[in-house]
């Protein structure tokens, strides 16, 4: 087993170095910058509009009410399912890992990635709705594979290239669902739960290479719970997500604010460390100044993408199941998704770590980059909570529960993403086969080392990101056109035909639905 894991680690390391090298990072951030510029900084210039259409509409019946349309879910359910997949261990352990490796400055680059990622996610969702179609079961299907084949593929001389990229995206998406959407999440659940709720009779029994019986039992329980939900399809996943996600996000933010409030004197120094270390990293990172900054930036971008998934083309696969007609309307939910995930939840996590116990001590020492003895990146946030809520280790237990909810819902969301990729390749009637395979991979997350599970997830993310971003870049002028069409109709009151779908037949059906609903 040790030799197999070592081989996996070596191969993964080689691929990871390529996809997360200069090309991958330039493509990721460059796409966000280009879409931001082309849409005239939509995330800033129309901040009132997208807040009104997302957070401000949460009590509207057409947003939160359940859809009666087959295979369709409400915009709120789509958001919760997307957040279920994005708000995962990346928001807790991922932020801690970024700080541990790249220092406090990595947080700044997570923010940068998220700012431009808002528009990348916006563009993905606009294209996802515009190029979606009904599958053989009469359910909506959308995603990067569709706008690669039907959008990029319709350009002169790009038909074969578009289809090849669509197939590659689906393969990488399925692999990613096993990494970020299964093994990486379960690994963090097992690590935190086994430490916070230790059962010596089980944890003392070593099955092989440091893997205890307790780890395997936890993995098996998670497998069972996942199977009970995901095998019921999107409707069941969305139903669970809309109940758990708002609760877990609010609870975590309240808990984080309590920690930050107790350590209020360290808030301004923490922000100072974030901004200063983003450009002048501490010496602990090692290497020349260029290599040091490169490491900090890379960690910020990688963990930012792991957290909010902007650029992966993942969440668009569930946003496309929304019962909305307007591509821009769902695109704005994509902006809010990245905002809530990184700007709110990840920032809370970062401040918890950086303020707990003081900046020159506590669980993490900003000046030396050292993690306090007895902690790892997986348990760092739990230690920070324990520094305030120390009675009976309640802080660590709170994070273990939060990590379970965050990670478990991510597994559910990614089961849907992977099944949509499988559907594109093999048909909607066979997606249950993928869901079974996805459930079976969960046990590997319980036995892999923490670093390897994360590294595999990073690699699959990068592979999935490349074809998707090529599609978004090539179709960015269309995103601008659809956006202008929406603004002309809704803000200027002009009488122009809406741009709902690229397919004339579906466009006509949506226009009829609009008249019927009105």
Order of alpha helices (4+ residues) and beta strands (2+ residues): alpha-alpha-alpha-alpha-alpha-alpha-alpha-alpha-beta-beta-alpha-alpha-alpha-alpha-beta-beta-alpha-alpha-alpha-alpha-alpha-alpha-alpha-beta-beta-alpha-alpha-alpha-alpha-alpha-alpha
